[in-house]
Amino acid sequence: MILAEIVTVGDELLDGRVLDTNARKIALFLADRGIQVARHLSIGDREGEIARAILEAAGRCDLVITTGGLGPTEDDRTRHAVAAATGADLAFHEDVFARIEALFRARGMPVPASNRLQALFPAGAEVLENGAGSAPGFAVRLGRARVLSAPGVPSELDWMLRESIDRWIRERGLDGEAPRIERFRLSGLSESAMQDLLDGAGQRPAGLVVRDRVDAGEIDLELVLPPPRDASRWAMLDGLVKALEGEFGESIVSRDGTTLVEALVRKLVALGRTLSVAESCTGGLIGHLITEVPGASAVFVEGTVAYSNPAKVRSLGVPEELLAAHGAVSEEVVKAMARGALERTGSDFALATSGILGPGGATPGKPVGLVWTALAGREPGFGPVRAWRREFPGPRSAKKVFAAKHALDRLRRALLAARG
Amino acid sequence: MILAEIVTVGDELLDGRVLDTNARKIALFLADRGIQVARHLSIGDREGEIARAILEAAGRCDLVITTGGLGPTEDDRTRHAVAAATGADLAFHEDVFARIEALFRARGMPVPASNRLQALFPAGAEVLENGAGSAPGFAVRLGRARVLSAPGVPSELDWMLRESIDRWIRERGLDGEAPRIERFRLSGLSESAMQDLLDGAGQRPAGLVVRDRVDAGEIDLELVLPPPRDASRWAMLDGLVKALEGEFGESIVSRDGTTLVEALVRKLVALGRTLSVAESCTGGLIGHLITEVPGASAVFVEGTVAYSNPAKVRSLGVPEELLAAHGAVSEEVVKAMARGALERTGSDFALATSGILGPGGATPGKPVGLVWTALAGREPGFGPVRAWRREFPGPRSAKKVFAAKHALDRLRRALLAARG
C-alpha cells in the first residue's frame, strides 16, 4: 500500500489565522484512491524548515503532498524549499509565464514583476496544471519518494485534485485498490437522528469505517469498507445499505454526493418546471445557491430580496394590512410572498422565507431564529400554498444557511412524487 | 520567546473522517500569550509513532502540546507514548480515579473497568484538571522542553485551555510579551500588486514578519513585529505603516480587520443612505453578502435577482430593444438595470451586475468570465450611472465571488469622499 504524508505550508496555519481544511480534503482524496496518510504536518513559511520537513517526510513514505507557498510573494518559499531538498536549481518555464501573462491580459491588468516567480520550478520537475489560478503545481522525485506541490488556495487545490493531480496519480499507478464506499447525501435530518437510524440499522461488517460530515445543513454519510473484497463482509454491507435506504427514505438527496440544490435544479430541468423565490431573512442566499449550479438559468426565473416591508408590498404584492396585522415574520405574510412571486413572475413554483436571524429583532412569541417558509405551486393538483414554522439554532450566518436549505428541501420533497 | 509545537493524535484526523479544529484553537490561545507555534503535526493512534513525534518535537522547542489519545479505549495510546518518550513508568493516581468514579456515580452509571486507564499518568507528571470530562490532562518534562497532554474532545479542550492550561502556563511564566501587529484589509488590489507596493514602501525593521492571506477577493495583510520593544524598530514600523497607508490608498478597507461588506454597510448607516441591487450573474450573492452583516436592514432596501431577460424587463424596466440590440451582458443593459433598481425602489444607490460565468454562454467578443457592473446614485452631485467591464478568472463560483466583491468595492470607493 502506498503511504503518503501531507505537508501544509503557511504561517497563517500556525498562528491561528486560518483553519487548515486542505489537509482533510487531501486525506479524503487519497483514502478514496486506496492511499494511506501516515502524517500531516503544518509548517511556517521559512524555506529551511519547509525543506527539512519535506526531506524527513520523503524518507518515511512514498508520496508527499504539499500545499501552500506557491504564490507570487516573497514569503512563498515552497518552490525554493523543494529545489533545496532535491539539490536542484530553479528553472524558468517560458510557456507557463506566457499563460500567466495571458491571464492578466484578459483581466486588463499588467503582469506584476513578482508573478515571474510562479513560472519558476525545480529543474526536472513536472508541471501540474492549475485551471483555477495563476500558480501551477509540480512534482519531483526525492529518493524513493515523489513530492507533489500544489497551491494552498482551496478553490485551486480543489481543481487540481479533481483534474491534474488525479490524472498524475493514475498515470503513475500510485492509486491502490480503492475501498468500497457507500454514500448517502441527506437533507432535512439532524445528525443525531441520522446516528440513531444508523445504530438501529443492523450489523456492520468487520473493518467498516463510518465517516459523516455535516455540510451546511446537509449530511454527507459514507460507509467505507477497505479491501480485500470478501463475500460475507460485502454481503453484510449490502444488507446494511438496504436497511438504511428504507430508514432514511425521503431524506436521501442522492447516493452519489449530488447536493440538495444540484438535485433540485436537475429535477426541475427534467420536469421542465420553473422557480422563483421571494426572500426576506435569507437575503439572496437561496438565489445564490440555485445559481451556483451551472444551467440554473433554465429553471430560475427571478428572485426578489424583499428585505424591507415596502419591498414586500411593492414587488410581491403583500397587502399592507397583512403586514400590519401579523408582522413580516408570520405564516400569513410568507404565504402572501410566495403567492405574489408566483403570480408576478409566472413561474411554476415559488419559495418564500421570512424570519428573525438576530442578534436583534425578537418580539414576544417571535424569538431570534424563528423562520417561516412557504411554497406555492401553479398546477391545480399542487393544492394551496404550504407553510412551515422552524426555529434554527446557532450564529446568524448558520441560521441563514439552515433557513435557505430548509426551503430548498421542502421543494425537493414536494417534487419527489413527480415524474421527470 | 517560547517556541511551541502542537501534536494532534488520532487516525480519524488522517483518513479524513474529522476536520482538525483543535490545532487552530491552541494556536490562537498561544499567540495571544506571546508563544510562537513552529509546527503542527497530526499523527495516528500507534504508540511508537506518537512517542517518536513527541521526542522529535521536544528536541526542537520549549513546549509541546498534544491532544487526543487520552480516552478509555485500547487505541488511546498518548499516555503510554509520553511515558515511553520520557522513560517513565505509568503510575496509578487513586485520587483521580476517585473523581472519575464520582462522575459516573453522579450519572447513575457503573464505572467501566476501562476507565481505570484514565487514572494512569507517567510517573512524575503533574495532573491538569479537566472540568468538562472524565480524562484529565497532564504535563511532564522532557529534556529542556515541557510536554502537555490534553484530551481531543473539543469541549474538554476548550475548558482546559480556559482554566487549567491557562493557569499552568502563567504559573510557570511561559507566557511572553505579545507582538505588535499592524493590519491592513485591502480590496480591489491583486495579491501581486499588493506585494509590489509593499516592496517599494521602504525599509523594514529587523524581525518583521509579513503575513498575507487572500480571502474571497480581499487581502488580509499583517505586519507583525515581535518583542522586545525597541525605539528604532518601532519607529521604522511607524514609517512603513505611514508609507503603506499612502501606497494602498483607497484600496484600504480597514485597519482592524473589518471586511469590505462590513465597512460598506457601516458607511451607508453612518451616511443614512440606502442601497438596492439588481443582480443577474451574481444570482443573489450580493444581497446575501450584505445581509450577512447584522443591521443591514437599515440600509438594504431590496434586491432583484433578474436572472432571465423577462425578469429584467418586468422588474427593472430594462427596455426590450436594449436587450435585443446589445444582449443582456452589455454596458447598456447593466446601466439600465441599475437605473431601474434605483427608480423602482427609491433607494439612494443601486448596484447591478450582468455577466457570463460559464461553463457555457460565451459569444464572439463576450468570453466566459466577462462581467459588467454598474453603479447608479440618486444625489445630483453623484453624476451619471457608471459602469465597469471586467474578466474574472477561475471556476464559476470564484468568478461569482469576484464579481460580487467588485461591485461592492466600487460602491465603497464611491462613498470614500462622503462624510459620515
HADDOCK unambig.tbl for C-alpha pairs under 7 A between the chains (distance, minus, plus):
assign (segid A and resid 14 and name CA) (segid B and resid 27 and name CA) 5.99 0.50 0.50
assign (segid A and resid 14 and name CA) (segid B and resid 37 and name CA) 5.65 0.50 0.50
assign (segid A and resid 14 and name CA) (segid B and resid 38 and name CA) 6.81 0.50 0.50
assign (segid A and resid 14 and name CA) (segid B and resid 39 and name CA) 6.80 0.50 0.50
assign (segid A and resid 15 and name CA) (segid B and resid 27 and name CA) 5.32 0.50 0.50
assign (segid A and resid 15 and name CA) (segid B and resid 28 and name CA) 6.04 0.50 0.50
assign (segid A and resid 15 and name CA) (segid B and resid 31 and name CA) 6.06 0.50 0.50
assign (segid A and resid 15 and name CA) (segid B and resid 37 and name CA) 6.55 0.50 0.50
assign (segid A and resid 16 and name CA) (segid B and resid 24 and name CA) 4.83 0.50 0.50
assign (segid A and resid 16 and name CA) (segid B and resid 25 and name CA) 6.86 0.50 0.50
assign (segid A and resid 16 and name CA) (segid B and resid 27 and name CA) 4.92 0.50 0.50
assign (segid A and resid 16 and name CA) (segid B and resid 28 and name CA) 4.69 0.50 0.50
assign (segid A and resid 19 and name CA) (segid B and resid 21 and name CA) 6.96 0.50 0.50
assign (segid A and resid 19 and name CA) (segid B and resid 24 and name CA) 6.01 0.50 0.50
assign (segid A and resid 24 and name CA) (segid B and resid 16 and name CA) 4.90 0.50 0.50
assign (segid A and resid 24 and name CA) (segid B and resid 19 and name CA) 6.13 0.50 0.50
assign (segid A and resid 25 and name CA) (segid B and resid 16 and name CA) 6.97 0.50 0.50
assign (segid A and resid 27 and name CA) (segid B and resid 14 and name CA) 6.13 0.50 0.50
assign (segid A and resid 27 and name CA) (segid B and resid 15 and name CA) 5.47 0.50 0.50
assign (segid A and resid 27 and name CA) (segid B and resid 16 and name CA) 5.07 0.50 0.50
assign (segid A and resid 28 and name CA) (segid B and resid 15 and name CA) 6.21 0.50 0.50
assign (segid A and resid 28 and name CA) (segid B and resid 16 and name CA) 4.87 0.50 0.50
assign (segid A and resid 31 and name CA) (segid B and resid 15 and name CA) 6.26 0.50 0.50
assign (segid A and resid 37 and name CA) (segid B and resid 14 and name CA) 5.71 0.50 0.50
assign (segid A and resid 37 and name CA) (segid B and resid 15 and name CA) 6.65 0.50 0.50
assign (segid A and resid 38 and name CA) (segid B and resid 14 and name CA) 6.84 0.50 0.50
assign (segid A and resid 38 and name CA) (segid B and resid 43 and name CA) 6.69 0.50 0.50
assign (segid A and resid 38 and name CA) (segid B and resid 44 and name CA) 6.82 0.50 0.50
assign (segid A and resid 39 and name CA) (segid B and resid 14 and name CA) 6.86 0.50 0.50
assign (segid A and resid 39 and name CA) (segid B and resid 42 and name CA) 5.75 0.50 0.50
assign (segid A and resid 39 and name CA) (segid B and resid 43 and name CA) 5.06 0.50 0.50
assign (segid A and resid 40 and name CA) (segid B and resid 41 and name CA) 5.67 0.50 0.50
assign (segid A and resid 40 and name CA) (segid B and resid 42 and name CA) 4.93 0.50 0.50
assign (segid A and resid 40 and name CA) (segid B and resid 43 and name CA) 6.71 0.50 0.50
assign (segid A and resid 41 and name CA) (segid B and resid 40 and name CA) 5.64 0.50 0.50
assign (segid A and resid 41 and name CA) (segid B and resid 41 and name CA) 4.36 0.50 0.50
assign (segid A and resid 41 and name CA) (segid B and resid 42 and name CA) 6.27 0.50 0.50
assign (segid A and resid 42 and name CA) (segid B and resid 39 and name CA) 5.71 0.50 0.50
assign (segid A and resid 42 and name CA) (segid B and resid 40 and name CA) 4.88 0.50 0.50
assign (segid A and resid 42 and name CA) (segid B and resid 41 and name CA) 6.25 0.50 0.50
assign (segid A and resid 43 and name CA) (segid B and resid 38 and name CA) 6.59 0.50 0.50
assign (segid A and resid 43 and name CA) (segid B and resid 39 and name CA) 4.98 0.50 0.50
assign (segid A and resid 43 and name CA) (segid B and resid 40 and name CA) 6.63 0.50 0.50
assign (segid A and resid 44 and name CA) (segid B and resid 38 and name CA) 6.66 0.50 0.50
assign (segid A and resid 72 and name CA) (segid B and resid 192 and name CA) 6.01 0.50 0.50
assign (segid A and resid 73 and name CA) (segid B and resid 192 and name CA) 6.66 0.50 0.50
assign (segid A and resid 73 and name CA) (segid B and resid 195 and name CA) 6.05 0.50 0.50
assign (segid A and resid 106 and name CA) (segid B and resid 391 and name CA) 6.29 0.50 0.50
assign (segid A and resid 107 and name CA) (segid B and resid 390 and name CA) 6.08 0.50 0.50
assign (segid A and resid 107 and name CA) (segid B and resid 391 and name CA) 4.86 0.50 0.50
assign (segid A and resid 107 and name CA) (segid B and resid 392 and name CA) 6.49 0.50 0.50
assign (segid A and resid 112 and name CA) (segid B and resid 192 and name CA) 6.11 0.50 0.50
assign (segid A and resid 112 and name CA) (segid B and resid 193 and name CA) 6.21 0.50 0.50
assign (segid A and resid 114 and name CA) (segid B and resid 192 and name CA) 6.25 0.50 0.50
assign (segid A and resid 115 and name CA) (segid B and resid 192 and name CA) 6.74 0.50 0.50
assign (segid A and resid 131 and name CA) (segid B and resid 394 and name CA) 6.92 0.50 0.50
assign (segid A and resid 132 and name CA) (segid B and resid 394 and name CA) 4.16 0.50 0.50
assign (segid A and resid 132 and name CA) (segid B and resid 395 and name CA) 5.78 0.50 0.50
assign (segid A and resid 133 and name CA) (segid B and resid 394 and name CA) 5.89 0.50 0.50
assign (segid A and resid 211 and name CA) (segid B and resid 17 and name CA) 5.06 0.50 0.50
assign (segid A and resid 212 and name CA) (segid B and resid 17 and name CA) 6.85 0.50 0.50
assign (segid A and resid 283 and name CA) (segid B and resid 287 and name CA) 5.49 0.50 0.50
assign (segid A and resid 283 and name CA) (segid B and resid 288 and name CA) 4.95 0.50 0.50
assign (segid A and resid 283 and name CA) (segid B and resid 291 and name CA) 5.58 0.50 0.50
assign (segid A and resid 284 and name CA) (segid B and resid 284 and name CA) 4.24 0.50 0.50
assign (segid A and resid 284 and name CA) (segid B and resid 285 and name CA) 6.09 0.50 0.50
assign (segid A and resid 284 and name CA) (segid B and resid 287 and name CA) 4.90 0.50 0.50
assign (segid A and resid 284 and name CA) (segid B and resid 288 and name CA) 4.58 0.50 0.50
assign (segid A and resid 285 and name CA) (segid B and resid 284 and name CA) 6.09 0.50 0.50
assign (segid A and resid 285 and name CA) (segid B and resid 285 and name CA) 6.36 0.50 0.50
assign (segid A and resid 285 and name CA) (segid B and resid 288 and name CA) 4.97 0.50 0.50
assign (segid A and resid 287 and name CA) (segid B and resid 283 and name CA) 5.50 0.50 0.50
assign (segid A and resid 287 and name CA) (segid B and resid 284 and name CA) 4.92 0.50 0.50
assign (segid A and resid 288 and name CA) (segid B and resid 283 and name CA) 4.91 0.50 0.50
assign (segid A and resid 288 and name CA) (segid B and resid 284 and name CA) 4.56 0.50 0.50
assign (segid A and resid 288 and name CA) (segid B and resid 285 and name CA) 4.96 0.50 0.50
assign (segid A and resid 291 and name CA) (segid B and resid 283 and name CA) 5.57 0.50 0.50
assign (segid A and resid 292 and name CA) (segid B and resid 397 and name CA) 6.37 0.50 0.50
assign (segid A and resid 297 and name CA) (segid B and resid 307 and name CA) 6.65 0.50 0.50
assign (segid A and resid 297 and name CA) (segid B and resid 308 and name CA) 6.93 0.50 0.50
assign (segid A and resid 300 and name CA) (segid B and resid 307 and name CA) 6.92 0.50 0.50
assign (segid A and resid 301 and name CA) (segid B and resid 307 and name CA) 6.13 0.50 0.50
assign (segid A and resid 301 and name CA) (segid B and resid 308 and name CA) 5.60 0.50 0.50
assign (segid A and resid 301 and name CA) (segid B and resid 311 and name CA) 6.90 0.50 0.50
assign (segid A and resid 302 and name CA) (segid B and resid 305 and name CA) 5.47 0.50 0.50
assign (segid A and resid 302 and name CA) (segid B and resid 306 and name CA) 5.23 0.50 0.50
assign (segid A and resid 302 and name CA) (segid B and resid 307 and name CA) 5.71 0.50 0.50
assign (segid A and resid 302 and name CA) (segid B and resid 308 and name CA) 6.75 0.50 0.50
assign (segid A and resid 302 and name CA) (segid B and resid 311 and name CA) 6.07 0.50 0.50
assign (segid A and resid 303 and name CA) (segid B and resid 304 and name CA) 5.89 0.50 0.50
assign (segid A and resid 303 and name CA) (segid B and resid 305 and name CA) 4.47 0.50 0.50
assign (segid A and resid 303 and name CA) (segid B and resid 306 and name CA) 6.67 0.50 0.50
assign (segid A and resid 304 and name CA) (segid B and resid 303 and name CA) 5.89 0.50 0.50
assign (segid A and resid 304 and name CA) (segid B and resid 304 and name CA) 4.91 0.50 0.50
assign (segid A and resid 304 and name CA) (segid B and resid 305 and name CA) 6.08 0.50 0.50
assign (segid A and resid 305 and name CA) (segid B and resid 302 and name CA) 5.45 0.50 0.50
assign (segid A and resid 305 and name CA) (segid B and resid 303 and name CA) 4.47 0.50 0.50
assign (segid A and resid 305 and name CA) (segid B and resid 304 and name CA) 6.09 0.50 0.50
assign (segid A and resid 306 and name CA) (segid B and resid 302 and name CA) 5.22 0.50 0.50
assign (segid A and resid 306 and name CA) (segid B and resid 303 and name CA) 6.65 0.50 0.50
assign (segid A and resid 307 and name CA) (segid B and resid 297 and name CA) 6.64 0.50 0.50
assign (segid A and resid 307 and name CA) (segid B and resid 300 and name CA) 6.89 0.50 0.50
assign (segid A and resid 307 and name CA) (segid B and resid 301 and name CA) 6.10 0.50 0.50
assign (segid A and resid 307 and name CA) (segid B and resid 302 and name CA) 5.73 0.50 0.50
assign (segid A and resid 308 and name CA) (segid B and resid 297 and name CA) 6.93 0.50 0.50
assign (segid A and resid 308 and name CA) (segid B and resid 301 and name CA) 5.57 0.50 0.50
assign (segid A and resid 308 and name CA) (segid B and resid 302 and name CA) 6.77 0.50 0.50
assign (segid A and resid 311 and name CA) (segid B and resid 301 and name CA) 6.88 0.50 0.50
assign (segid A and resid 311 and name CA) (segid B and resid 302 and name CA) 6.09 0.50 0.50
assign (segid A and resid 397 and name CA) (segid B and resid 292 and name CA) 6.38 0.50 0.50
